[in-house]
Amino acid sequence: MLVVCQTLNQDCQRVRDELSLVGLQVHVHKGAKDTVAEEMEAPWDAIVLVSNDGSHSIWARHGQPASAVEPVEVRPAKGESRESVALRSAELVRGELLPENTQASSRGPQVGVLSPVASRPAFAVTTGPALLASSYGGVAGGWTAELSYWFERFSLGVFATGALTKTPWTPADKEVNQQQLTAGILAKGLLLRTLTNRFDLVLAGGIGARSQWLSGRAQPGPMDSEGFRGVAVALAIPVQVEASYAFYPWFALGGALGGTVGIPLSFPEPTDDLKKKASDALIEANEQRQLDGLFQASVLLMFRF
């Protein structure tokens, strides 16, 4: 069969790859509708025209001249990826040209075959539990949430990740506790989409601000008061890799691994409620403002609408 592409780009290669995977011998030419017209009388079993706008036109001959056959138009739905359009075209051509194979396979042993997931809505809400391990606060359980809008292979959104429990603040772990919340802007790029468009591998990166609530360890007494309280602020630069599997167009389950580099901007002033070691630690942290780091592992529930 013949594939005619207005531009020999990734879209053209996707169509060729998908058609080759279903067992068809594929020839690729660069051209447009006039090229298709010139090839109408040639003995191709089918001709596919891949346009720059992402649409495909398919002529399946069925023993007739291609010029006598009305083309089938495959156009991308709103938000549908180019990979999904290529897969739909390949399945359509396969069904037209290899009906015997389809029937034979239906009579043989049934093997579970995944059908392509439909195009996914553009808005996505991602949330789930997280394990946070930082250089300044040890290990804590957390929660992450994100709202984003997906273009074809790129998304932009906002995120927030916070610790659910307090942990000792490492520079003064016997006197001061800390609990953090990071929020900001997150961009994502699709690295890989496979398994009939169900499995995604995504690289994410962004920038935000981290608020770190510091509190003095409660002292024994009738009021059991914590005393010192303050907030440390840092610039946060998160990077992570996400993998997910779409069970439905509106739902996917996945996970993420990544880290955040923190650039401290300010620390609270020590008060008389703090012991000398904790006061010195705060003063030193504010003077040095050394980079810190956080590792994050998350389980992600993704909802599209």
C-alpha positions as CSV (number, residue, x, y, z in Angstrom):
1,M,0.0,0.0,0.0
2,L,1.0,3.6,-0.5
3,V,1.2,6.4,2.2
4,V,1.5,9.9,0.8
5,C,2.6,12.6,3.3
6,Q,2.5,16.3,2.7
7,T,5.5,16.5,5.1
8,L,7.9,13.6,5.9
9,N,7.7,14.2,9.7
10,Q,6.8,12.3,12.8
11,D,3.1,12.0,11.9
12,C,4.1,10.3,8.6
13,Q,6.5,7.9,10.5
14,R,3.8,7.1,13.0
15,V,1.3,6.1,10.2
16,R,4.0,4.0,8.5
17,D,4.9,2.3,11.8
18,E,1.3,1.5,12.7
19,L,0.5,0.0,9.3
20,S,3.7,-2.0,9.3
21,L,2.9,-3.4,12.7
22,V,-0.4,-4.9,11.4
23,G,1.5,-6.8,8.7
24,L,1.2,-4.5,5.6
25,Q,3.9,-3.6,3.2
26,V,4.1,0.2,3.2
27,H,5.7,2.6,0.7
28,V,6.0,6.3,1.6
29,H,6.1,9.1,-0.8
30,K,6.1,12.9,-0.2
31,G,3.3,14.7,-1.9
32,A,-0.2,16.0,-1.7
33,K,-3.6,15.4,-3.4
34,D,-2.1,15.7,-6.9
35,T,0.3,12.9,-6.0
36,V,-2.6,10.7,-4.9
37,A,-4.4,11.5,-8.2
38,E,-1.3,10.4,-10.2
39,E,-1.2,7.1,-8.2
40,M,-5.0,6.3,-8.5
41,E,-4.6,3.8,-11.4
42,A,-1.5,2.1,-9.9
43,P,-2.0,-1.4,-8.4
44,W,-2.0,-0.2,-4.8
45,D,-4.3,-2.1,-2.5
46,A,-4.9,1.1,-0.5
47,I,-3.7,4.8,-0.5
48,V,-3.5,6.9,2.6
49,L,-3.0,10.7,2.4
50,V,-1.5,12.2,5.6
51,S,-2.2,15.9,5.7
52,N,-0.4,18.5,7.8
53,D,-3.5,19.3,9.8
54,G,-3.4,15.7,11.3
55,S,-6.3,14.3,9.2
56,H,-6.0,11.2,7.0
57,S,-7.8,10.2,3.8
58,I,-8.0,6.5,3.0
59,W,-8.8,4.9,-0.4
60,A,-9.3,1.1,-0.2
61,R,-9.7,-0.4,-3.7
62,H,-11.4,-3.8,-3.1
63,G,-10.4,-4.7,-6.7
64,Q,-11.7,-1.4,-8.2
65,P,-9.6,1.5,-9.4
66,A,-8.9,3.8,-6.5
67,S,-10.4,6.7,-8.5
68,A,-13.8,4.9,-8.3
69,V,-13.6,4.6,-4.5
70,E,-14.9,7.3,-2.1
71,P,-12.2,8.1,0.5
72,V,-12.7,7.5,4.2
73,E,-11.8,10.6,6.2
74,V,-10.1,10.2,9.6
75,R,-9.9,13.4,11.5
76,P,-8.5,14.1,15.0
77,A,-11.1,14.6,17.7
78,K,-10.6,17.5,20.1
79,G,-7.6,16.8,22.3
80,E,-6.8,13.6,20.5
81,S,-3.1,12.8,20.0
82,R,-1.5,12.2,16.6
83,E,-0.6,8.7,17.7
84,S,-4.2,7.9,18.3
85,V,-5.2,9.1,14.9
86,A,-2.5,7.0,13.3
87,L,-3.6,4.0,15.2
88,R,-7.2,4.5,14.1
89,S,-6.2,4.8,10.5
90,A,-4.1,1.6,10.7
91,E,-6.9,-0.3,12.3
92,L,-9.3,0.9,9.6
93,V,-6.9,-0.1,6.8
94,R,-6.3,-3.4,8.4
95,G,-10.0,-4.1,8.6
96,E,-10.5,-3.2,5.0
97,L,-7.5,-5.1,3.6
98,L,-7.2,-8.1,5.9
99,P,-10.7,-9.2,6.7
100,E,-9.7,-12.9,6.4
101,N,-7.1,-12.5,9.2
102,T,-9.6,-10.8,11.4
103,Q,-12.1,-13.6,10.9
104,A,-9.5,-16.3,11.4
105,S,-8.3,-14.8,14.6
106,S,-11.8,-14.7,15.9
107,R,-12.2,-18.4,15.3
108,G,-8.9,-19.2,17.0
109,P,-8.0,-19.1,20.7
110,Q,-9.0,-15.8,22.2
111,V,-6.2,-13.7,23.5
112,G,-6.9,-10.5,25.4
113,V,-6.2,-7.6,23.1
114,L,-6.5,-4.1,24.4
115,S,-8.5,-1.7,22.3
116,P,-7.2,1.9,22.0
117,V,-8.4,4.2,24.7
118,A,-10.6,7.1,23.3
119,S,-9.3,10.6,23.2
120,R,-8.9,12.1,26.6
121,P,-10.4,15.4,27.9
122,A,-8.0,18.3,28.2
123,F,-8.4,19.1,31.9
124,A,-6.8,16.8,34.4
125,V,-6.9,16.6,38.2
126,T,-4.1,14.5,39.7
127,T,-3.9,13.6,43.3
128,G,-2.6,11.0,45.7
129,P,-0.4,10.1,48.7
130,A,3.3,10.7,48.7
131,L,6.4,9.8,50.7
132,L,8.6,12.8,51.3
133,A,12.3,12.5,52.4
134,S,14.1,15.8,52.9
135,S,17.6,16.9,54.0
136,Y,16.0,19.3,56.4
137,G,13.1,17.3,57.9
138,G,13.7,13.5,57.5
139,V,10.9,11.3,56.2
140,A,7.2,12.1,56.4
141,G,3.9,11.1,54.8
142,G,2.4,13.6,52.5
143,W,-0.2,14.4,49.8
144,T,0.1,15.9,46.4
145,A,-2.5,17.5,44.1
146,E,-2.4,19.2,40.7
147,L,-4.8,20.8,38.2
148,S,-3.5,21.0,34.6
149,Y,-4.6,21.6,31.0
150,W,-3.3,19.3,28.3
151,F,-2.5,20.3,24.8
152,E,-1.4,17.5,22.5
153,R,1.8,16.5,24.1
154,F,2.3,19.3,26.7
155,S,0.5,20.5,29.8
156,L,0.6,23.5,32.1
157,G,-0.9,23.6,35.6
158,V,-0.6,24.4,39.2
159,F,0.4,22.0,42.0
160,A,0.6,21.7,45.8
161,T,2.5,19.1,47.9
162,G,2.5,19.0,51.7
163,A,3.5,16.9,54.6
164,L,0.7,15.5,56.7
165,T,2.7,15.2,59.9
166,K,5.4,17.2,61.7
167,T,9.0,15.9,61.7
168,P,12.1,17.1,63.6
169,W,13.9,20.0,61.9
170,T,17.4,18.5,61.2
171,P,19.6,21.4,62.3
172,A,17.9,21.3,65.8
173,D,16.1,18.0,65.8
174,K,15.7,17.8,69.6
175,E,14.2,21.3,70.0
176,V,12.3,22.2,66.8
177,N,9.7,20.5,64.6
178,Q,8.9,21.4,61.0
179,Q,6.0,20.8,58.5
180,Q,6.1,22.0,54.9
181,L,3.9,22.9,52.0
182,T,5.1,23.5,48.5
183,A,3.0,25.1,45.7
184,G,3.7,26.5,42.3
185,I,3.5,26.1,38.5
186,L,4.2,22.7,36.8
187,A,4.8,21.9,33.1
188,K,4.7,18.4,31.7
189,G,5.9,16.9,28.4
190,L,4.8,13.5,27.0
191,L,7.9,11.4,26.5
192,L,6.2,8.1,25.4
193,R,2.7,6.9,24.7
194,T,2.3,3.2,23.9
195,L,0.1,0.1,24.7
196,T,-2.7,1.3,22.4
197,N,-2.4,4.8,23.8
198,R,-3.0,3.7,27.4
199,F,0.5,3.9,28.9
200,D,2.1,7.4,29.3
201,L,5.6,8.3,30.4
202,V,5.9,12.0,31.3
203,L,8.6,14.4,32.4
204,A,7.5,17.2,34.7
205,G,9.3,20.3,36.0
206,G,8.3,23.6,37.5
207,I,8.9,26.3,40.0
208,G,7.2,27.3,43.2
209,A,7.5,28.4,46.8
210,R,7.9,26.3,49.9
211,S,6.6,27.4,53.3
212,Q,8.1,25.6,56.2
213,W,6.4,25.9,59.6
214,L,8.8,25.7,62.5
215,S,7.7,25.2,66.0
216,G,9.5,24.7,69.3
217,R,9.2,21.2,70.9
218,A,6.5,21.3,73.6
219,Q,8.0,21.6,77.1
220,P,6.5,19.6,80.0
221,G,4.2,21.8,82.1
222,P,0.6,22.6,83.0
223,M,-0.1,24.3,79.6
224,D,2.1,22.0,77.5
225,S,2.8,25.0,75.2
226,E,5.1,24.8,72.2
227,G,6.3,28.4,72.6
228,F,8.3,29.3,69.5
229,R,6.6,29.5,66.1
230,G,7.9,30.8,62.8
231,V,7.9,30.3,59.0
232,A,10.9,29.6,56.7
233,V,10.4,30.4,53.0
234,A,12.3,28.9,50.1
235,L,12.2,28.9,46.3
236,A,11.4,25.3,45.1
237,I,12.3,23.7,41.8
238,P,10.7,20.3,41.4
239,V,11.5,17.7,38.7
240,Q,9.9,14.3,38.4
241,V,9.1,11.4,36.0
242,E,5.5,10.1,35.9
243,A,4.2,6.8,34.5
244,S,0.5,6.1,34.2
245,Y,-2.0,3.7,32.7
246,A,-5.3,4.9,31.4
247,F,-8.2,2.4,32.2
248,Y,-10.7,4.9,30.8
249,P,-10.5,8.2,28.9
250,W,-11.4,9.9,32.2
251,F,-9.3,7.8,34.7
252,A,-5.7,6.7,34.9
253,L,-3.6,5.2,37.7
254,G,0.1,5.9,38.0
255,G,3.1,6.9,40.1
256,A,5.9,9.5,40.2
257,L,9.5,9.7,41.3
258,G,11.3,12.9,41.6
259,G,13.0,15.5,43.7
260,T,12.9,19.2,44.6
261,V,15.8,21.6,45.0
262,G,15.2,24.2,47.6
263,I,16.8,27.7,47.7
264,P,16.2,29.1,51.2
265,L,15.1,32.8,51.1
266,S,14.4,33.5,54.8
267,F,14.2,32.0,58.3
268,P,12.4,33.3,61.3
269,E,14.2,35.1,64.1
270,P,14.8,33.0,67.2
271,T,13.0,33.9,70.4
272,D,13.7,33.6,74.1
273,D,11.6,30.4,74.1
274,L,14.3,28.5,72.3
275,K,17.3,26.9,73.7
276,K,20.7,28.2,72.7
277,K,21.4,25.3,70.2
278,A,18.1,25.9,68.4
279,S,18.7,29.7,68.3
280,D,22.2,29.2,66.9
281,A,20.9,26.8,64.3
282,L,18.3,29.3,63.1
283,I,20.9,32.1,62.9
284,E,23.3,30.0,61.1
285,A,20.7,28.7,58.6
286,N,19.6,32.3,57.9
287,E,23.2,33.4,57.3
288,Q,24.3,30.5,55.1
289,R,21.1,29.7,53.3
290,Q,22.5,26.5,51.8
291,L,20.6,24.6,49.1
292,D,18.5,21.7,50.4
293,G,16.8,18.8,48.7
294,L,13.7,16.6,48.9
295,F,12.9,13.2,47.4
296,Q,9.3,12.4,46.6
297,A,7.6,9.1,45.6
298,S,3.9,9.3,44.9
299,V,0.9,7.2,43.9
300,L,-1.2,9.1,41.4
301,L,-4.9,9.1,40.7
302,M,-5.7,11.0,37.5
303,F,-9.1,12.3,36.5
304,R,-9.8,13.9,33.1
305,F,-12.8,16.1,32.3
